[in-house]
């Protein structure tokens, strides 16, 4: 009965106001990164443990209405794009499986008889749910499957050391620490980082692979970060399987290969943004120097002594209406330079809107919130694709169509193409 309710209902009355909601940032593959991503993961785990009954044998049997309810609660607590829904529910599926495994280890496997197992019910678990859970795990088919799974786990000798951070968050941290002009971060470098302990050592089962990987990286020089079919990790471990890519996270190989052209365009746009930012900083510095020089010239003109003989009997210096006009053209030019015409691109590199990006260095806000890092404040002039979701929802709008012409939006630098 896929549409029946599983577990307690969710109280939706405790949702935060839009202005108080933490904003969830997604990377290029739609995975949450940044400071709020760990809080989001904790919230997902809490919802799974408290609102999905352990009597449900498999996540696929969880009612569709329950999954919708869980996602709605996430949206009530966080500003997060609708595009993350499927990955969020998949993450909850993994959490549900691990939660039940922990219950088996800490409560069920401690006893051998049925009565003892039933009497060792964990706190907060309904008696009827625990009884169904015990009955399912006492089934001969379930016991046999658990034995097979245990044998498979014994053969696993490669495990990461990143704890709760995960590969997507580690990659984002490495990108923030990257210096200007450094080559793009590769998934091989992320894999090395997530399999190295804080003291610099590596797990015994990883050391041989680590040495081979570092050797390949040193010999190949700069590696194309988007060619996962031929990069050093693939050469060592073979092609990734089962909807997970080493050094990336819960993303399928098909998704990465299919988006490779867009990723390469993304990298190109990022380089262009870096070059443009450098040029703008130099230009602003030159403009400031010019304004100072003109200001000094203005003061000299105003304070210059007047020759009485050249002015006849008039002792009052003549007005200098032109002195104001000296500075205005510079100030106006500087103001105009801060807004640059641009096109806003979607994930598949399609133009979805046109407008003007603010190029100043001072802190900016969008709808009362600080402008996200690596994003432009854009005044939207024309919306071409109104159904495109916002990269950074503001709590009030989720699509470009809802923003509308003449409004401001935060748009990633790497997806902003300048036209002038």
KAQUI-V849659 format. One record per pair of residues at least 12 apart in sequence whose C-alpha atoms are under 6 Angstrom apart, sorted by sequence separation. I is the first residue (numbers start at 1). J is the second residue. D is the distance in whole Angstrom. If there is no record, write none. Layout:
# KAQUI-V849659
<<I/J/D> <I/J/D>>
This chain:
# KAQUI-V849659
<<342/354/6> <387/399/6> <388/400/6> <342/355/6> <341/355/6> <342/356/6> <386/400/5> <341/356/4> <386/401/4> <340/356/5> <339/356/6> <340/357/5> <339/357/5> <171/190/6> <339/358/5> <358/377/6> <338/358/5> <339/359/6> <357/377/6> <338/359/5> <357/378/4> <338/360/6> <356/378/5> <356/379/5> <382/405/6> <355/379/5> <381/405/5> <355/380/4> <380/405/5> <381/406/5> <355/381/5> <380/406/5> <354/381/6> <380/407/6> <354/382/5> <379/407/6> <353/382/6> <379/408/5> <353/383/4> <378/408/5> <353/384/5> <378/409/5> <162/194/5> <352/384/5> <377/409/6> <161/194/6> <352/385/5> <377/410/5> <59/93/6> <160/194/5> <161/195/5> <226/260/6> <376/410/6> <160/195/5> <376/411/5> <161/197/6> <375/411/5> <375/412/4> <376/413/6> <374/412/6> <375/413/5> <186/225/5> <374/413/6> <8/51/5> <7/51/5> <7/52/5> <188/233/6> <6/52/6> <7/53/5> <6/53/6> <158/205/6> <157/205/5> <158/206/6> <22/78/5> <23/79/5> <24/80/5> <191/247/5> <21/78/5> <190/247/5> <5/63/6> <21/79/6> <2/61/6> <4/63/6> <3/63/5> <187/247/4> <2/63/5> <3/64/6> <15/76/5> <15/77/6> <345/415/5> <344/416/5> <343/416/6> <55/129/5> <343/417/5> <342/417/5> <342/418/4> <55/132/5> <341/418/6> <342/419/5> <55/133/5> <341/419/6> <167/247/6> <168/248/6> <167/248/6> <167/249/6> <262/348/6> <33/169/5> <270/414/5> <269/414/5> <266/414/6> <79/395/6> <18/395/5>>
